[in-house]
Amino acid sequence: MVDSSMFMIQHPSATCPGCESSLSYGTKEEASSWKVYYECNDGCGFNQMAGRVKLTDVDHQDEVHDRAREMGEQWTNRNEQK
């Protein structure tokens, strides 16, 4: 679940599967990884953990955000895939 203190960044192209609004993502550092969360910007209730980025796989927080953005691609171009 998205933590209220988590800084959220709007994904450039991912859209909510429920209402088609834009999605934002945030990361939360834990002992061995960063958790990546996505939520709807319109507040429809969509809120999902997209995955994890292991601390050992990245050297800088920019890399965490790059991977988090990549995780959001699963919610991009859904209409083109139908």
C-alpha positions in Angstrom: 0.0 0.0 0.0 1.2 3.5 -0.8 2.6 5.3 2.2 1.2 8.8 2.7 4.7 10.1 3.1 5.9 8.6 -0.2 6.9 11.0 -2.9 4.9 10.1 -6.0 6.0 10.8 -9.6 3.6 10.8 -12.6 4.4 8.2 -15.1 4.6 9.7 -18.6 2.3 7.2 -20.3 0.8 4.6 -17.9 -3.0 4.8 -17.4 -5.2 3.3 -14.8 -6.8 0.0 -15.8 -10.0 1.1 -13.9 -10.7 4.6 -15.1 -8.0 5.4 -17.7 -6.6 8.3 -15.7 -2.8 8.8 -15.4 -0.8 6.7 -12.9 1.9 7.8 -10.5 4.6 5.7 -8.9 6.6 5.9 -5.7 9.3 3.9 -4.1 9.9 2.8 -0.5 13.3 1.6 0.7 13.4 -1.5 2.8 16.2 -3.7 4.2 17.2 -5.4 0.9 15.1 -3.7 -1.8 13.0 -0.8 -3.0 9.3 -1.5 -3.2 7.6 0.1 -6.2 4.0 1.2 -5.9 1.6 2.6 -8.5 -1.6 4.5 -7.8 -4.3 6.3 -9.8 -4.0 10.1 -10.0 -7.8 10.4 -10.1 -8.3 8.5 -6.8 -10.5 5.7 -8.2 -8.9 3.3 -5.8 -6.3 1.6 -8.0 -3.2 1.1 -5.9 -0.8 -1.7 -6.6 2.7 -2.8 -5.7 4.4 -3.3 -9.1 7.5 -5.0 -7.9 10.9 -4.7 -6.2 14.3 -3.4 -7.1 17.1 -5.1 -5.2 19.5 -2.7 -3.5 22.4 -4.7 -4.9 21.2 -4.2 -8.5 21.4 -0.4 -8.4 24.2 2.1 -7.6 22.1 5.3 -7.5 18.5 6.3 -6.7 18.1 7.5 -10.3 18.4 3.8 -11.4 15.6 2.9 -9.0 13.3 5.5 -10.6 14.3 4.2 -14.1 13.3 0.7 -13.1 10.1 1.8 -11.4 9.1 3.7 -14.6 9.8 0.6 -16.6 7.5 -1.4 -14.3 4.7 1.0 -15.3 4.9 0.0 -18.9 2.5 -2.9 -18.2 -0.2 -0.2 -18.0 0.8 1.6 -21.2 -0.7 1.1 -24.7 -3.4 -1.3 -23.5 -5.8 0.0 -26.1 -3.3 -0.7 -28.9 -3.0 -4.3 -27.8 -6.7 -5.1 -28.0 
